Amino acid sequence: MTGAATRIMKFGGTSLGSAARIFGACQIIVRGKQDGPVVVVVSAMGETTDVLVRAAHAATHGGGVGWPSLAASLESEHLLCGRSLTSGQEAEQLRLTLLKHGKTLRDFCEGISLRGMVSAQELDAISSLGELMAADLVAAALRAQGLAAEPVDAARLIVTDDHFGQAAPLLAQSQEEIRSTLRPMLADGIIPVVTGFRSRTVEGQCTTLGRGGSDYTATILGSLLPADEIWIWTDVDGVMTADPRLVPHAHLIPELSYREALELAFFGAKVLHPNSMELPHRYGVPVRIRNTMAPDGEGTTIAPGVRNAPGVRAIAHTSDARLFTVGGSDGVSFTRVATSVLGVLDDERVPTLMVTQSSADNVFCFAVDGQHGQRMGDHLERIRAVDLNASGLGSIEETPQVGIVVVVGEAMRGTPGIAARLFGALAERQINVVAISQGSSELSVSAAVGAADIKEAVMAIHQEFAL
């Protein structure tokens, strides 16, 4: 892009949770437009996505049990919001558009209730209807303030594989669609208001990028357009040294490297989507995390060339993980055991939170997010039962209710004593460590503890490193 700096501005569901908050987001967009072209990416309002998913699952019970009231409530909420933000012909056109989305939801649910089941493809189409409604609301609100703005379905822009529920973007095809659609709009002074989360297959079927995927949408657009900056507007001031719900005196981190942000996002920093940092890192596009409730704050900047002081920068954690310890059957090599386990993880697209091994004992240990625990356990038992010789799997032990705490800092490398201080701080509070993991890059050190010990563990580490 040439001329004034182009920004992507993404607004999360909390930032769009009411008519007042949508109006506030529009004020931020208006100010941003004064400095150059803006592409807006929106999540669904508030808890809309959760309600849509509940409606889809309720419809599987047939007979209209529950889902009509959920659909009516969502439609009413969005219509009320539209009336608050627009007037005249604009309001009428918005009303008709929102009613159309409501009919789409009812049509889906009626079909599901007849069959008693919902497909993964249908769930993607239903769960992302909230983004379509949010894009219509925000675009109409911007037009009501005198700006040229148009809603754009990201399914026109982002092409993916057909892994419904958590699709992976096809970058070459997506870049062609993004540039051919958005660049002419920006050149004409139009603000594209793009739906987050949504995408499509090559054949045109609706897919989604996974829950929380609107951040991912923003970074895909910002990297492939490309934009000069990506601004993620959310309900917190930026990335903190720890979760402030666990550590009330946690501090804002003004700057992070891409690698630090990647680690924090992967290990559960709620302000960042796990996949959102890869493309900005690859293309060198700065990302800023800012608070819509305090728009004058500087937030956190994630950019190349950030210079960090040695040591720990931040702590991430998850309190809902499952730990699996898989042993090989007699005479089977460790590599075959690892290959079988990693093959299941890859087929199911389940990321590991940490991995350890004991080659001498032929044991492979890994942790996954709790939501994947039952599925992983079932798959491991299945492949062991189907062909013990081929899989090489012997014992399978699952440890539920595990938490993982991770210290992150790109400049930890070459700083002696980090791990010793980490485990010393936990030992002082008699917190048992059930597994540990550290890569050769020394970018992060992970420790698995009991889920009930997570708060105490995070506070102890935060205090130890004086964050």
Buried (B, 14 or more C-beta within 10 A) or exposed (E): BEEEEBBBBBBBBBBBBBBEBBBBBBEBBBEBBEEBBBBBBBBBBBBBBBBBBBBBBBBBEEEBEBBBEBBEEBBEBBBEBBEBBBEEEBBEBBBEBBEEBBEBBBEBBEEBBEEEEBEEBBBBBBBBBBBBBBBBBBBBBBBBEEBEBBBBBBBBBBBBBBBBBBBBBBBEEBBEBBBEBBBEBBEEEBBBBBBBBBBBBEEEBBBBBBBBBBBBBBBBBBBBBBBBBBBBBBBBBBBBBBBBEBBEEBBBBEBBBBBBBBBBBBBBBBBBBBBBBBBBBEBEBBBBBBBBBEBEEEBBBBBEEBEBEEBBBBBBBBBBBBBBBBBBBEEBEBEBBBEBBBEBBEEBEBEBBBBBBEEEEBBBBBBBBBEBBEEBBEBBEEBBEEEEEEBBBBEBEBBEEBBBBBBBBBBBEEEEEBBEBBBEBBEEEEBEBBBBBBEEEBBBBBBBBBBEBBBBBBBBBBEBBEB
